[in-house]
């Protein structure tokens, strides 16, 4: 039987612990980067998240289905519908403002 000196075991254990620590550090940075808001944006409030869910449900998404075989296609379709609705509202608002600006003042 071959004996490994104690200092070699300590070096192996330390290098393993350093590798695990580095992996955890890199993973936690990646998770933070994914969850942190983009510069210039604010974190969503609970009310904003609830409003978004109401809009998605109105567009056909049903979160109560649980493990739905159509997920994520169903929520992506609802998100497209909501985005189109927001774009139409924005265009209508812009068109209305343009019309108001061109109206003669009496």
C-alpha positions in Angstrom: 0.0 0.0 0.0 1.3 3.4 -1.0 1.0 6.2 1.5 0.3 9.8 0.3 2.0 12.4 2.3 -0.3 14.6 4.4 0.8 17.8 2.7 -0.3 16.4 -0.8 -3.7 15.5 0.6 -4.0 19.1 2.0 -3.1 20.6 -1.3 -5.6 18.4 -3.1 -8.4 19.3 -0.7 -7.5 23.0 -0.9 -7.5 23.0 -4.7 -10.8 21.2 -4.7 -12.3 23.7 -2.3 -11.0 26.6 -4.4 -12.5 25.1 -7.6 -15.9 24.7 -5.9 -15.7 28.3 -4.5 -14.8 29.7 -7.9 -17.7 27.8 -9.6 -20.1 29.1 -7.0 -18.8 32.6 -7.4 -19.2 32.5 -11.2 -22.7 31.0 -10.9 -23.9 33.5 -8.4 -22.6 36.4 -10.6 -24.5 34.9 -13.6 -27.7 34.6 -11.6 -27.4 38.2 -10.3 -26.8 39.5 -13.9 -30.0 37.7 -15.1 -32.2 39.0 -12.3 -30.8 42.5 -12.0 -32.7 45.2 -13.9 -31.2 46.8 -16.9 -29.6 50.2 -16.5 -32.2 52.9 -16.8 -35.1 50.7 -15.8 -36.7 50.3 -12.4 -37.5 47.0 -10.6 -41.0 45.9 -11.2 -43.5 46.5 -8.4 -46.0 43.9 -7.3 -48.8 45.9 -8.9 -47.0 46.0 -12.2 -46.4 42.2 -12.2 -50.1 41.6 -11.3 -51.2 44.0 -14.1 -49.0 42.1 -16.6 -50.5 38.8 -15.5 -54.0 40.3 -16.0 -53.1 41.4 -19.5 -51.6 38.0 -20.3 -54.7 36.2 -19.1 -56.9 38.6 -21.1 -54.8 37.6 -24.2 -55.5 33.9 -23.6 -52.8 32.7 -21.3 -54.1 30.4 -18.5 -51.5 29.9 -15.7 -53.8 27.4 -13.9 -53.1 24.7 -16.5 -50.0 23.6 -14.6 -47.7 21.4 -16.6 -49.1 22.4 -20.0 -47.5 20.8 -23.0 -48.0 24.1 -24.9 -45.8 26.0 -22.5 -43.9 28.2 -23.4 -45.6 28.7 -26.7 -48.8 29.7 -25.1 -47.4 32.5 -22.9 -45.2 33.7 -25.8 -48.3 34.0 -28.0 -50.1 36.0 -25.2 -47.0 38.2 -24.8 -47.1 38.9 -28.6 -50.7 39.9 -28.4 -50.2 42.2 -25.4 -47.2 43.8 -27.1 -49.3 44.4 -30.2 -52.1 45.9 -28.1 -49.6 48.2 -26.4 -48.2 49.2 -29.8 -51.6 49.9 -31.1 -52.5 52.0 -28.1 -49.2 54.0 -28.4 -49.8 54.6 -32.1 -53.4 55.7 -31.4 -52.2 58.1 -28.7 -49.4 59.5 -31.0 -51.9 59.9 -33.9 -54.3 61.7 -31.6 -51.6 64.0 -30.4 -50.6 64.8 -33.9 -54.2 65.5 -34.9 -54.5 67.8 -31.9 -51.3 69.7 -32.8 -52.5 70.4 -36.4 -56.0 71.6 -35.3 -56.4 75.4 -35.7 -56.9 77.2 -32.4 -59.9 79.6 -32.4 
